[in-house]
Amino acid sequence: MFSSYLTLGFEHILDPGGLDHVLFIAVLTAPFLIKDWKKVLILVTAFTIGHSVTLALAAMNVIVINAQLVEILIAASIVITALINILDKGSQKMLPRYATASIFGLIHGLGFSNFFRSILGKDDIILPLLSFNIGVELAQIIIVICILVFSYVLVQKLKMNRTVWLWLISIPVAVYAVKLILERI
């Protein structure tokens, strides 16, 4: 059971049919350099904690929310995170970023809750939720590594301006997420 939920969490994040998590983690990571990897891992873990709280509550039917609204809010969280990068020019003020990641994690956790609840059935929630979230975290770490390496090459090796880097990743992601919002309305 542990490995199947771990795999499910891993695939949930890296599913090519659902780019929302990949894009969110990409724009969340974009302001940072490779030397900031510890900050980014804490940031991504804050997202995972939020994600797991609402996933657990929804799986236990404590929270029931309209799935279409959740999908719109997930896309909006991507737009907002990208806009923070653009408008704040990559500020690394960590407390607001941790709060934002946690709050958006709460929203993203609701997005998978109906499916998770349906496969959970009558099983105890603790082990499936733990293994699922370990899978989520591992997949997110892969995304973080890719973004940090990519920024390392562009910003530190090729000397691309950091603002240009942030705009290069954040503007297309924001535009795509707006498109998702419009499709989901």
C-alpha positions in Angstrom: 0.0 0.0 0.0 2.8 2.5 0.9 4.5 2.2 -2.5 1.3 2.5 -4.5 0.3 5.8 -2.7 3.8 7.0 -3.0 3.8 6.4 -6.7 0.3 8.0 -6.9 1.6 11.2 -5.2 4.7 11.3 -7.4 2.6 10.8 -10.6 0.0 13.4 -9.4 2.6 16.1 -9.5 4.4 15.1 -12.7 1.3 14.1 -14.6 1.7 15.7 -18.1 -2.1 16.1 -18.3 -2.1 18.3 -15.2 0.6 20.9 -15.5 -0.8 23.1 -12.7 1.5 21.7 -10.0 4.6 21.8 -12.2 3.9 25.4 -13.2 3.2 26.4 -9.6 6.4 24.9 -8.3 8.3 26.4 -11.2 7.2 30.0 -10.5 7.5 29.4 -6.8 11.2 28.4 -7.3 12.1 30.9 -10.0 13.3 33.8 -7.8 15.9 31.6 -6.2 19.4 30.6 -7.1 21.0 27.2 -6.5 22.7 28.5 -3.3 19.2 29.1 -1.9 18.2 25.4 -2.2 17.5 25.0 1.6 15.0 27.9 1.5 13.3 26.5 -1.5 13.0 23.1 0.0 11.4 24.6 3.1 9.1 26.7 0.8 8.0 23.6 -1.2 7.5 21.7 2.1 5.2 24.5 3.3 3.2 24.0 0.2 3.1 20.2 0.8 1.9 20.7 4.4 -0.9 22.9 3.2 -1.7 20.4 0.4 -1.9 17.5 2.9 -4.1 19.3 5.4 -6.9 20.0 3.0 -6.4 16.6 1.2 -6.9 14.9 4.6 -9.9 17.0 5.6 -11.5 16.6 2.2 -10.8 12.8 2.2 -12.6 12.6 5.6 -15.5 14.7 4.2 -14.8 17.5 6.7 -14.5 19.9 3.8 -16.6 19.6 0.7 -16.1 22.2 -2.0 -17.1 22.6 -5.6 -14.4 21.0 -7.8 -14.8 23.5 -10.6 -14.2 26.4 -8.1 -11.1 24.6 -6.8 -9.7 24.2 -10.3 -10.2 27.9 -11.0 -8.5 28.8 -7.7 -5.6 26.5 -8.5 -5.0 28.3 -11.8 -5.5 31.7 -10.0 -2.8 30.7 -7.4 -0.4 30.2 -10.3 -1.2 33.6 -11.8 -0.8 35.3 -8.4 2.6 33.6 -7.8 3.8 34.5 -11.2 2.6 38.1 -10.7 4.4 38.3 -7.4 7.6 37.3 -9.2 7.0 40.0 -11.9 5.9 42.8 -9.6 8.2 42.1 -6.7 11.2 41.5 -8.9 12.0 38.2 -7.2 12.2 39.5 -3.7 13.2 36.7 -1.4 11.3 37.9 1.7 10.7 34.4 3.0 7.9 34.8 5.5 5.4 36.1 2.9 6.5 33.4 0.5 6.1 30.7 3.1 2.6 32.0 3.9 1.6 32.2 0.2 3.0 28.6 -0.4 1.0 27.2 2.6 -2.2 29.0 1.6 -1.9 27.9 -2.0 -1.1 24.4 -0.8 -4.4 24.3 1.0 -6.1 25.1 -2.3 -4.1 22.7 -4.4 -4.9 19.9 -1.9 -8.6 20.2 -2.5 -8.0 19.6 -6.2 -7.1 16.0 -5.8 -9.4 15.2 -2.8 -12.4 13.7 -4.7 -10.1 11.2 -6.5 -8.1 10.5 -3.4 -11.3 9.9 -1.3 -12.6 7.5 -4.0 -9.5 5.3 -4.0 -9.1 5.5 -0.3 -12.4 3.8 0.4 -12.6 2.5 4.0 -8.8 2.4 4.4 -7.2 4.2 7.3 -6.1 7.6 6.1 -2.7 8.0 7.9 -0.4 5.7 5.9 -2.0 6.5 2.5 -1.8 10.2 3.2 1.8 10.0 4.4 3.0 8.0 1.5 1.1 10.1 -1.0 2.6 13.3 0.3 6.1 11.8 0.3 5.6 11.1 -3.4 4.3 14.6 -3.9 7.4 16.0 -2.1 9.8 13.9 -4.1 8.3 15.0 -7.4 8.4 18.6 -6.3 12.0 18.3 -5.4 12.7 17.1 -9.0 11.0 20.2 -10.3 12.9 22.4 -7.9 16.2 20.8 -9.0 15.4 21.4 -12.7 14.4 25.0 -12.2 17.4 25.8 -9.9 19.8 24.1 -12.4 18.2 26.0 -15.3 18.5 29.3 -13.5 22.1 28.5 -12.6 23.0 28.0 -16.2 21.1 31.1 -17.4 21.7 33.6 -14.6 25.0 32.5 -13.1 26.8 31.0 -16.1 25.4 32.8 -19.1 24.9 36.0 -17.0 21.3 36.6 -17.9 19.7 39.4 -15.8 17.7 37.9 -13.0 14.7 40.1 -13.8 14.8 38.8 -17.4 15.0 35.3 -16.1 12.0 35.8 -13.8 9.9 37.4 -16.6 11.0 34.7 -19.0 9.5 32.0 -16.8 6.7 34.0 -15.0 5.0 35.8 -17.9 4.3 32.7 -20.0 3.2 30.7 -17.0 0.9 33.5 -15.9 -0.6 33.7 -19.4 -1.1 30.0 -19.5 -2.8 30.0 -16.1 -5.1 32.8 -17.2 -6.0 30.6 -20.1 -6.8 27.8 -17.7 -9.0 30.1 -15.6 -11.0 31.1 -18.7 -11.4 27.4 -19.8 -12.5 26.4 -16.3 -15.1 29.2 -15.9 
